[in-house]
């Protein structure tokens, strides 16, 4: 049984092609002259015709939600009239503003069908490339890169060949599509990936990308994800870091099928090291670290390279393993090459002594494997099929393969991806620890840190972070990204759901006094005009005085009519100044005035409603976009990175809780970090909105 696709169809049945490829059904592209451009039967399968009917037959069981999206796609997205299809694209754009996929946390039938129908419509393709629909474009490009790209590429190539053949009168061509996304020898149900963080620091944004990608491939192939702690260096590792990593992964919606530890395999790795020594593939070396580094760099063999096997075994088992003074002078090196062009193959260290008690195994062990020895062994033992790791490990891939072959262990495929780098940002845990130790930051959750906790505290949402990672896709190109990119994506998430409130800067705040003051009233107003589901807030109107920012007061002149946002117009009668500073304004109400005719629309606050708060903005910790190799990051520290502004906000802030995200009108987005109390003002952190120059707060 095969799916037959008409080469002359006006809309190519990509949805049926993709679903058929998933089910390993043969795809035939036919040049049937009976099928004209007007014929709706663009796809035929097992007695049914038409892409929608074929999709529903192939899907067998379709959920109510999936059916709604299938109907939506085929009813609204096939029109070649861009004006007619725009409202439906806007609906999709809004829907994807809150989520990574149309229906659920992984690509579903809804995604496949909607994507396939959009792919069929060339008019839509042009609009997606234009960048008008940011969320829709992000979703579409992600699925193209990870899910549907290979199938579409193969099918389109065959489709063009069929069309060319038809013109030249040649025989019809059949196509067999395959559903693959690039992992070598990947089989559904058998793929095992792993995310192996070292518990020596908090999870940062680079780790988050690795975690999301490993989870993605495991779920895509209906396989298994292992979260494994690479705990082989007790000098740096703490249970605190281990627990925090699990909490942050859960926050990101990532849950491993298995949680394991490299320390679970210390005995196996110890035995394998002995095996390598006995086979002459490793040796004990007491060369000093400095000399060893120089010899490896210059391609010079160590004097201990031809040490007798028995002697190396004795050093390992009776000196290093017991942590003796002699043992501490030695390490074990793999005997690979002295002068290989790839310097990672120049007899790397695979075991070293460490007398620091391990946070899981205590003082049982005095010797620990290096990452280069541990990683391939545990990957193989645990059944990992594909080791996904950042591209800077590429030189070590040959070393990884050598270890497996030398020990006779099962092969593991390696898949490289580019790490996330940001300008003026350090991702090295050692360097981040320096900031913590030097009290340059509060902790690993400081909002200036690129840790998951840090960016979350600054106002990054889980949706925003995941959407950013997804938008990066599987690229292997290493580039330094500007933070404005990720914050712009985050803004798309928070803007539709952030309640709107009012605030003014306390310094040099200006009072507007009304001679004809109306009685003060309290009214319920929507928190967000475009999202009534957010509910209402209390807003104080009337009274003798309202407060506005000094910056706004500076723009006004006597006799001017202006609009107090969401209230009405007033007329300025007299502006009082002390030098250039506005000290007060006399005005009269003209609430019925036409706001369309006023030049200035000003945010304001009733004096009686003013509640103290603090607005905090931040700058990068370093001043240079990229610290080059050999440069000391301490030479590029930003002198001032925290900017605090006393402010007054509407009294609704008294009821907010830590983590709430709001927008202060005409000032920007903020996350509440410290709640209001009688003793302390509420503290809000500025959330960047993706603009290079901030409207408010710290200088950028």
matplotlib code that plots the C-alpha trace (Angstrom):
import matplotlib.pyplot as plt

x = [0.0, 1.3, 0.4, 0.0, 0.7, -0.3, 2.6, 0.3, -1.7, -2.2, -1.4, 1.1, -0.1, 2.8, 0.8, -0.1, 3.5, 5.0, 2.5, 3.0, 6.8, 6.4, 4.5, 7.1, 4.6, 5.8, 5.3, 4.6, 4.6, 2.6, 2.1, -1.6, -3.0, -6.5, -5.6, -5.8, -4.9, -8.6, -9.0, -9.1, -7.8, -4.2, -3.4, -4.8, -4.4, -6.3, -9.6, -9.7, -8.6, -7.6, -4.9, -7.3, -9.1, -5.7, -4.4, -7.4, -7.3, -3.5, -4.0, -6.6, -7.5, -7.7, -8.2, -10.8, -8.1, -6.2, -9.3, -10.0, -6.6, -6.9, -10.2, -8.7, -5.7, -7.6, -10.3, -8.3, -4.7, -4.8, -6.0, -3.6, -5.1, -2.7, -5.3, -7.8, -5.3, -3.8, -6.3, -5.7, -1.9, -2.4, -4.4, -1.6, 0.9, -1.0, -1.5, 2.2, 3.1, 2.5, 3.9, 6.6, 4.2, 0.5, -0.7, 1.4, 5.2, 6.3, 5.4, 2.0, -0.4, -1.6, 1.9, 2.4, -0.8, -0.7, 3.0, 2.3, -0.5, 1.5, 4.3, 1.9, 1.0, 3.7, 2.1, 2.4, 6.0, 7.0, 5.3, 7.1, 10.5, 9.7, 9.8, 6.4, 5.1, 7.9, 6.4, 5.0, 8.4, 10.3, 7.9, 8.0, 11.8, 12.4, 10.2, 11.9, 15.3, 14.5, 11.4, 10.4, 13.4, 14.9, 11.6, 10.6, 14.0, 13.9, 10.3, 10.7, 13.7, 11.8, 8.7, 10.8, 12.3, 8.8, 7.7, 10.8, 10.2, 6.6, 7.6, 10.1, 7.7, 9.7, 8.3, 6.7, 9.0, 8.2, 9.6, 10.3, 10.5, 12.3, 11.6, 15.1, 16.5, 20.2, 21.2, 23.4, 21.9, 19.0, 16.2, 12.8, 12.5, 16.3, 17.8, 19.4, 20.8, 22.3, 22.8, 25.9, 26.4, 29.2, 27.8, 30.4, 28.1, 24.6, 23.0, 23.7, 22.1, 24.6, 23.7, 20.1, 20.5, 22.3, 19.6, 16.8, 18.4, 19.1, 15.6, 14.3, 16.1, 15.2, 11.5, 11.6, 12.8, 10.6, 13.8, 15.3, 17.0, 19.6, 20.5, 24.0, 26.0, 29.7, 30.9, 34.6, 36.3, 35.5, 37.5, 34.9, 31.6, 28.9, 25.5, 24.1, 25.0, 23.6, 20.2, 20.0, 20.6, 17.7, 15.5, 16.4, 15.9, 12.4, 11.8, 12.6, 10.2, 13.0, 12.7, 15.1, 14.0, 17.0, 19.1, 22.6, 26.1, 29.5, 30.5, 28.2, 30.8, 34.1, 34.8, 34.2, 36.5, 39.2, 39.2, 39.3, 42.3, 44.1, 43.2, 44.7, 47.9, 48.2, 47.7, 50.4, 47.9, 48.5, 51.3, 52.1, 53.9, 55.4, 56.5, 55.6, 52.5, 54.4, 57.0, 54.2, 52.4, 55.5, 56.3, 52.8, 52.9, 56.3, 55.5, 58.2, 57.8, 57.8, 60.7, 58.1, 56.4, 58.1, 57.8, 57.4, 53.8, 54.4, 55.9, 52.9, 50.5, 52.3, 52.2, 48.5, 47.3, 49.6, 50.5, 47.9, 44.9, 46.0, 46.9, 50.5, 53.0, 54.5, 51.0, 50.2, 53.2, 51.8, 49.0, 48.0, 48.3, 46.8, 49.5, 48.1, 50.6, 53.5, 53.3, 49.8, 48.6, 45.5, 47.0, 44.2, 45.7, 49.1, 49.0, 46.1, 45.9, 43.1, 43.5, 44.8, 44.9, 42.6, 42.4, 39.3, 36.3, 33.7, 30.2, 28.7, 31.4, 33.2, 36.8, 36.5, 38.5, 41.7, 42.0, 39.5, 39.1, 39.3, 36.4, 38.1, 38.3, 35.0, 32.7, 33.0, 33.1, 30.0, 28.2, 28.9, 28.0, 24.7, 23.6, 23.9, 23.5, 24.2, 26.4, 25.3, 27.9, 29.1, 31.4, 34.4, 34.8, 35.2, 39.0, 38.3, 36.0, 39.0, 40.2, 36.6, 36.6, 40.1, 39.1, 36.1, 38.2, 41.1, 38.8, 36.6, 33.5, 30.3, 30.5, 28.6, 27.8, 28.8, 26.6, 28.0, 26.1, 27.2, 27.3, 25.5, 27.8, 26.6, 28.5, 29.9, 29.1, 31.2, 30.0, 33.0, 32.0, 35.5, 35.1, 31.5, 32.7, 35.3, 32.5, 30.7, 33.9, 34.9, 31.4, 31.0, 27.5, 25.0, 25.1, 24.8, 21.2, 22.3, 20.2, 23.5, 24.5, 23.8, 22.6, 19.1, 18.3, 19.9, 18.0, 14.8, 15.2, 15.8, 12.4, 13.2, 10.2, 10.6, 8.6, 11.0, 14.1, 12.8, 11.6, 15.1, 16.9, 14.4, 15.0, 18.7, 18.1, 20.9, 23.4, 27.1, 28.2, 29.7, 28.7, 28.5, 24.8, 23.5, 21.3, 18.7, 17.8, 16.7, 15.0, 13.0, 11.7, 10.9, 9.0, 6.7, 5.8, 5.2, 3.6, 0.2, 0.0, 1.8, -0.7, -0.3, 0.4, 1.5, 4.7, 6.6, 10.3, 10.3, 13.3, 12.0, 8.5, 6.1, 2.7, -0.2, -2.7, -6.3, -8.3, -11.4, -10.6, -13.2, -14.1, -11.7, -13.1, -11.8, -12.7, -12.0, -10.1, -8.7, -5.2, -4.6, -6.9, -6.3, -6.5, -9.6, -8.8, -6.2, -8.9, -9.1, -7.1, -8.1, -7.4, -7.8, -9.2, -9.9, -8.5, -6.6, -3.2, -1.6, 2.0, 4.0, 7.6, 10.0, 11.0, 7.3, 6.9, 9.9, 8.0, 5.0, 4.2, 1.7, -1.8, -1.2, -3.9, -2.6, -4.0, -3.6, -3.6, -6.8, -8.5, -8.9, -7.5, -6.3, -5.2, -1.9, -2.5, 0.9, 4.2, 6.4, 10.2, 13.3, 15.9, 15.3, 13.6, 9.8, 8.6, 4.8, 2.0, -1.4, -4.0, -7.7, -9.7, -11.0, -11.8, -14.2, -11.4, -10.3, -7.2, -6.5, -5.7, -3.2, 0.5, 1.4, -0.1, 1.4, 1.3, 0.3, -0.4, -3.0, -1.0, -3.1, -2.4, 1.4, 3.2, 7.1, 9.0, 12.5, 13.3, 16.5, 18.3, 21.6, 24.5, 26.8, 29.6, 32.3, 32.8, 34.3, 32.1, 34.5, 37.4, 40.1, 42.3, 45.2, 43.3, 42.4, 38.7, 39.4, 40.9, 37.5, 35.1, 32.3, 32.8, 29.1, 26.5, 23.5, 21.3, 18.6, 15.8, 13.4, 9.9, 6.2, 3.7, -0.1, -1.1, -1.9, 1.7, 1.0, -0.8, 1.9, 4.1, 7.7, 8.1, 5.1, 5.8, 4.2, 4.6, 4.8, 3.3, 5.9, 8.7, 9.0, 8.6, 9.5, 9.7, 9.0, 12.0, 11.1, 7.4, 6.1, 5.8, 5.3, 9.0, 10.4, 9.4, 8.7, 11.8, 11.3, 13.9, 13.9, 13.2, 15.0, 12.7, 15.2, 16.0, 19.7, 19.1, 16.8, 14.1, 14.6, 17.2, 20.8, 22.8, 23.5]
y = [0.0, 3.4, 7.1, 8.6, 12.3, 14.2, 16.1, 18.7, 19.4, 23.1, 22.4, 19.6, 17.3, 17.7, 16.8, 13.3, 12.9, 13.6, 11.3, 8.6, 8.8, 8.6, 5.3, 4.1, 4.0, 4.3, 7.7, 7.8, 11.0, 10.5, 12.5, 11.6, 13.8, 13.1, 15.0, 18.7, 21.8, 22.1, 18.6, 18.3, 14.7, 15.8, 12.7, 9.2, 6.3, 3.1, 4.1, 7.7, 10.9, 14.4, 15.3, 15.9, 12.5, 10.7, 12.3, 11.3, 7.7, 7.4, 8.9, 6.2, 7.8, 11.6, 13.5, 16.2, 18.9, 17.5, 17.3, 21.0, 21.9, 19.7, 21.4, 24.8, 24.1, 22.8, 25.4, 28.5, 28.1, 27.0, 30.3, 32.0, 35.3, 36.6, 39.1, 36.2, 34.0, 36.7, 36.5, 32.7, 33.3, 35.9, 33.3, 30.8, 33.6, 34.4, 30.7, 30.0, 33.0, 30.9, 27.5, 25.7, 23.5, 23.6, 20.8, 19.6, 19.7, 17.7, 17.8, 16.2, 15.5, 19.1, 20.4, 18.0, 18.9, 22.7, 22.7, 20.6, 22.8, 25.9, 24.3, 23.7, 27.4, 29.3, 32.7, 31.8, 30.8, 34.3, 35.9, 33.5, 34.5, 38.2, 37.9, 39.5, 36.4, 35.8, 33.0, 31.2, 31.6, 30.2, 27.2, 26.6, 26.8, 24.6, 21.8, 22.2, 21.8, 19.0, 17.2, 17.5, 18.9, 15.6, 14.3, 17.5, 17.9, 14.4, 14.6, 18.0, 16.8, 13.8, 16.0, 18.3, 15.3, 13.9, 17.3, 17.5, 13.9, 14.7, 17.6, 15.5, 12.6, 10.2, 7.5, 8.2, 8.2, 6.8, 8.1, 6.4, 9.0, 8.3, 10.0, 10.8, 13.9, 13.2, 10.9, 8.1, 4.6, 6.0, 3.5, 4.3, 3.0, 2.3, 5.8, 6.6, 10.1, 11.5, 14.9, 14.7, 17.8, 18.1, 19.0, 21.8, 24.8, 25.8, 25.1, 27.9, 28.8, 26.7, 23.6, 24.3, 24.1, 20.7, 19.4, 20.5, 19.0, 15.7, 15.5, 16.4, 13.6, 11.0, 11.9, 12.2, 8.6, 7.3, 6.5, 7.2, 10.2, 9.6, 12.4, 11.5, 13.5, 13.4, 13.4, 12.5, 15.5, 15.7, 18.9, 20.9, 19.0, 19.5, 17.9, 21.5, 21.8, 18.4, 19.1, 22.6, 21.1, 18.6, 21.5, 23.6, 20.8, 20.2, 23.9, 23.6, 20.7, 18.2, 14.9, 12.0, 8.4, 7.5, 9.5, 8.1, 9.0, 8.4, 7.4, 4.4, 3.0, 3.8, 0.1, -0.8, 2.1, 1.1, -2.4, -1.2, 1.0, -2.0, -3.8, -1.1, -1.1, -4.9, -4.6, -2.0, 0.7, 2.9, 3.7, 5.4, 8.8, 11.0, 13.8, 17.1, 18.8, 21.7, 19.5, 17.1, 20.1, 21.2, 17.7, 17.2, 20.5, 19.8, 16.1, 14.7, 11.3, 11.1, 9.3, 7.0, 6.0, 2.6, 1.9, -1.8, -3.0, -4.5, -1.2, 0.8, -1.7, -1.5, 2.4, 2.4, -0.3, 0.1, 3.8, 5.8, 3.8, 4.1, 7.8, 7.5, 10.3, 8.4, 7.8, 11.5, 12.2, 10.0, 9.8, 7.2, 8.2, 6.4, 5.3, 6.6, 8.8, 11.2, 13.6, 13.1, 16.2, 16.0, 17.0, 15.4, 12.0, 12.8, 10.4, 12.0, 11.6, 9.1, 8.7, 10.9, 11.0, 13.1, 12.7, 15.0, 12.9, 12.4, 13.7, 10.3, 7.7, 9.4, 8.4, 4.9, 6.1, 7.9, 7.8, 9.2, 8.9, 12.0, 13.1, 11.8, 8.3, 8.2, 9.6, 7.1, 4.1, 5.1, 6.1, 2.6, 0.8, 2.6, 1.9, 5.5, 5.3, 8.9, 11.2, 14.8, 17.3, 20.8, 21.3, 22.4, 18.7, 17.8, 17.3, 14.9, 12.7, 10.7, 10.2, 9.1, 6.5, 5.3, 4.6, 2.4, 0.5, 0.0, -1.4, -3.4, -1.6, -1.0, 2.0, 5.2, 7.7, 11.3, 14.2, 17.8, 21.0, 24.6, 25.9, 29.1, 32.1, 35.6, 38.8, 40.3, 37.0, 34.3, 30.7, 29.1, 27.8, 28.5, 32.2, 32.4, 30.9, 33.7, 36.3, 34.4, 34.0, 37.7, 38.9, 40.6, 39.0, 37.8, 34.1, 31.7, 33.0, 36.6, 38.3, 39.3, 35.6, 33.5, 30.6, 29.3, 30.6, 34.0, 34.6, 33.3, 35.8, 38.6, 37.7, 35.1, 32.7, 28.9, 29.4, 32.1, 30.1, 27.0, 29.0, 30.6, 27.2, 25.8, 28.8, 28.1, 24.6, 22.2, 24.7, 23.9, 27.5, 29.0, 32.7, 35.3, 36.2, 39.5, 39.1, 41.3, 38.2, 36.0, 38.9, 39.8, 36.2, 36.4, 39.6, 37.8, 35.5, 38.0, 40.9, 39.3, 38.2, 41.0, 43.1, 46.9, 49.2, 52.7, 54.0, 57.3, 58.0, 59.4, 61.8, 65.2, 63.8, 66.5, 67.2, 68.4, 70.3, 70.8, 73.7, 72.0, 68.6, 65.9, 63.7, 60.7, 57.4, 53.9, 51.9, 48.4, 48.6, 45.7, 44.7, 44.3, 45.8, 43.1, 40.2, 40.4, 37.0, 38.6, 40.2, 43.7, 46.1, 49.0, 52.4, 55.7, 58.6, 62.2, 64.0, 67.2, 66.0, 63.5, 62.7, 62.5, 62.0, 65.0, 63.8, 64.2, 67.5, 68.9, 68.4, 70.4, 74.1, 76.6, 76.4, 73.0, 70.3, 66.8, 63.4, 61.5, 58.0, 56.0, 58.9, 62.0, 65.3, 68.2, 71.8, 73.1, 76.6, 77.2, 75.4, 76.2, 75.9, 76.2, 76.8, 74.0, 71.8, 71.6, 71.9, 71.8, 72.2, 74.0, 72.5, 72.1, 69.0, 68.7, 65.0, 65.2, 66.5, 64.6, 62.5, 62.2, 65.9, 66.0, 65.9, 64.3, 61.2, 60.9, 58.1, 59.3, 58.2, 59.5, 61.0, 59.1, 55.8, 56.1, 53.1, 53.1, 50.6, 50.2, 49.6, 47.8, 47.6, 45.7, 45.9, 43.1, 42.0, 42.5, 45.3, 43.3, 41.3, 38.3, 37.5, 36.1, 33.2, 34.4, 37.5, 38.0, 38.6, 40.5, 43.3, 43.8, 44.1, 46.6, 49.2, 49.6, 46.9, 47.7, 50.7, 51.4, 53.9, 54.8, 55.0, 55.2, 52.7, 52.1, 50.3, 47.1, 46.1, 45.4, 42.2, 40.9, 37.9, 37.1, 36.2, 38.2, 39.8, 43.1, 46.1, 49.6, 51.8, 53.6, 52.2, 48.5, 45.0, 44.1, 41.0, 41.3, 40.1, 41.3, 41.8, 44.9, 45.1, 47.9, 47.9, 47.5, 48.7, 46.3, 45.6, 45.1, 43.9, 45.4, 42.7, 43.6, 43.9, 43.0, 46.6, 47.5, 50.8, 50.5, 53.1, 53.2, 52.2, 51.3, 52.7, 50.1]
z = [0.0, -0.9, -0.7, -4.2, -4.5, -7.6, -9.1, -10.6, -7.5, -6.6, -2.9, -2.3, 0.4, 2.7, 5.8, 4.3, 3.1, 6.6, 8.4, 5.8, 6.2, 10.0, 9.5, 6.9, 4.1, 0.5, -1.1, -4.8, -6.8, -10.0, -13.1, -13.7, -16.5, -15.2, -12.0, -12.9, -10.8, -9.9, -8.7, -4.9, -4.9, -4.5, -2.4, -2.6, -0.1, 0.5, -1.0, 0.3, -1.5, -0.4, 2.0, 5.0, 4.5, 4.1, 7.3, 9.3, 7.9, 8.7, 12.2, 13.0, 16.4, 16.4, 19.7, 19.8, 20.1, 17.2, 15.1, 15.8, 14.5, 11.5, 10.6, 11.2, 9.0, 6.0, 6.3, 6.9, 5.8, 2.1, 0.6, -1.8, -0.8, 1.9, 3.2, 3.7, 5.5, 7.7, 10.6, 10.9, 10.9, 13.7, 15.6, 15.3, 16.3, 19.5, 20.3, 20.0, 22.2, 25.3, 24.1, 22.1, 20.3, 19.3, 21.4, 24.4, 25.1, 22.1, 18.4, 17.9, 15.1, 15.4, 14.7, 11.8, 10.0, 10.5, 9.5, 6.4, 5.3, 5.8, 3.8, 1.0, 0.7, -1.0, -0.1, 3.6, 3.2, 2.1, 5.2, 7.5, 6.1, 6.6, 10.3, 10.9, 12.8, 15.3, 17.3, 14.2, 12.4, 15.4, 15.7, 11.9, 11.6, 14.6, 13.1, 9.8, 11.4, 13.8, 12.6, 9.0, 7.1, 5.8, 4.6, 2.9, 1.2, -0.2, -1.2, -2.9, -4.8, -6.1, -6.9, -9.1, -10.9, -11.6, -13.0, -15.2, -16.4, -17.2, -19.4, -21.3, -21.6, -19.5, -17.2, -13.9, -10.8, -7.4, -4.2, -0.8, 2.0, 5.3, 8.6, 10.1, 11.8, 11.6, 14.4, 13.0, 13.3, 15.4, 15.8, 17.4, 20.9, 21.2, 21.4, 24.8, 25.4, 28.6, 30.2, 32.4, 34.5, 37.0, 40.5, 40.9, 40.3, 39.4, 36.1, 33.6, 30.3, 28.3, 30.3, 29.7, 26.0, 26.4, 28.7, 26.3, 23.2, 25.0, 26.2, 22.7, 20.9, 23.6, 23.3, 19.5, 19.1, 22.0, 23.8, 27.2, 28.8, 31.5, 33.9, 35.2, 37.6, 36.6, 40.2, 39.7, 41.3, 45.0, 45.4, 43.5, 44.0, 46.6, 47.3, 47.3, 43.5, 42.8, 44.4, 42.7, 39.3, 39.7, 40.9, 37.9, 35.5, 37.0, 36.6, 32.9, 32.6, 32.1, 33.9, 33.3, 32.9, 35.0, 37.5, 37.9, 39.1, 37.7, 41.2, 40.9, 38.5, 40.4, 40.9, 37.2, 36.1, 38.5, 37.2, 33.6, 34.4, 35.8, 32.5, 30.4, 32.5, 32.2, 28.4, 28.1, 27.1, 30.2, 32.6, 35.9, 35.6, 38.3, 35.9, 37.4, 36.0, 34.5, 32.8, 31.6, 30.0, 28.2, 26.9, 25.6, 23.9, 22.2, 21.4, 23.8, 25.4, 29.2, 30.8, 32.4, 29.1, 28.9, 32.6, 33.2, 33.6, 37.0, 38.3, 37.0, 38.5, 41.9, 41.8, 41.0, 43.3, 46.3, 46.2, 44.4, 45.5, 49.1, 48.8, 49.9, 49.6, 46.6, 45.1, 45.3, 43.0, 40.3, 37.8, 35.2, 31.5, 28.5, 26.1, 22.8, 21.1, 21.9, 19.0, 17.4, 15.5, 17.7, 21.0, 23.0, 21.9, 23.4, 26.3, 28.3, 32.1, 33.0, 36.8, 39.6, 43.4, 45.5, 49.3, 49.6, 50.8, 48.2, 48.9, 48.1, 48.7, 51.6, 52.0, 50.3, 47.2, 47.0, 43.2, 40.7, 36.9, 34.7, 32.6, 29.4, 30.8, 32.7, 30.1, 27.3, 29.7, 31.7, 28.4, 27.1, 30.3, 30.8, 27.2, 25.8, 22.0, 21.2, 23.2, 22.5, 23.5, 22.6, 19.6, 21.7, 22.6, 18.9, 19.2, 22.0, 19.9, 18.6, 22.2, 23.2, 20.4, 21.3, 24.9, 23.9, 21.4, 23.8, 26.4, 24.0, 25.0, 22.9, 20.5, 21.3, 18.5, 19.1, 17.9, 18.2, 18.7, 19.2, 22.8, 23.7, 24.1, 25.0, 24.7, 28.0, 29.7, 31.5, 31.5, 33.1, 36.5, 37.9, 36.9, 38.2, 41.5, 41.7, 41.6, 44.4, 46.5, 46.0, 47.1, 43.7, 43.5, 46.1, 45.2, 42.2, 41.8, 41.4, 38.6, 36.9, 36.6, 33.5, 35.7, 35.2, 38.7, 37.9, 34.6, 36.2, 39.1, 36.5, 34.9, 32.3, 32.0, 31.4, 28.2, 27.1, 27.9, 26.1, 23.1, 22.8, 22.9, 20.4, 18.1, 18.1, 16.7, 16.0, 14.6, 14.9, 14.3, 17.4, 17.7, 20.5, 20.8, 22.2, 25.2, 23.5, 21.4, 24.3, 26.1, 23.0, 22.9, 26.6, 26.1, 23.6, 26.5, 29.2, 27.4, 26.9, 30.6, 32.6, 34.5, 34.0, 36.9, 37.6, 39.1, 39.3, 40.3, 43.8, 43.3, 42.1, 41.7, 40.6, 42.3, 40.0, 42.2, 41.2, 42.3, 41.1, 42.5, 42.1, 45.1, 45.4, 44.2, 43.9, 40.8, 39.5, 36.3, 34.1, 34.9, 31.1, 28.6, 26.0, 28.5, 30.7, 32.1, 34.4, 36.4, 37.8, 40.1, 42.3, 40.8, 42.8, 40.8, 41.9, 44.9, 45.2, 43.9, 41.5, 41.0, 37.7, 36.8, 36.6, 33.1, 32.0, 33.7, 31.8, 28.5, 29.5, 29.1, 30.5, 28.9, 27.5, 27.5, 28.2, 28.9, 32.2, 30.9, 31.5, 33.3, 31.1, 30.1, 32.2, 31.4, 32.8, 34.3, 35.9, 36.0, 39.1, 38.8, 40.8, 38.1, 35.5, 38.1, 38.0, 41.6, 41.0, 38.5, 39.0, 36.7, 36.2, 35.1, 31.6, 31.7, 28.7, 26.4, 23.3, 24.1, 20.3, 20.1, 23.0, 22.4, 25.7, 27.4, 30.9, 33.4, 36.9, 40.4, 43.0, 45.9, 48.4, 46.7, 46.4, 47.9, 48.3, 46.1, 44.7, 41.0, 40.4, 37.0, 36.2, 33.8, 32.6, 35.0, 32.4, 29.9, 27.0, 24.5, 24.5, 26.8, 24.5, 25.5, 27.7, 28.8, 32.5, 32.9, 36.1, 34.0, 32.4, 35.4, 35.1, 37.8, 38.6, 37.8, 40.1, 39.7, 42.3, 42.0, 44.7, 43.3, 44.3, 42.8, 43.1, 46.3, 44.4, 44.8, 48.5, 47.5, 45.1, 45.8, 44.9, 41.3, 40.0, 36.7, 35.8, 33.6, 35.0, 32.3, 30.1, 32.3, 31.4, 32.7, 36.3, 38.5, 42.2, 44.1, 47.6, 48.7, 50.3, 54.1, 56.6, 57.3, 53.8, 50.3, 47.5, 45.3, 41.6, 39.2, 35.6, 33.0, 29.7, 26.8, 24.0, 23.1, 23.0, 24.8, 27.8, 28.3, 32.0, 34.6, 34.1, 31.2, 28.5]

ax = plt.figure().add_subplot(projection="3d")
ax.plot(x, y, z, "-o")
ax.set_aspect("equal")
plt.show()
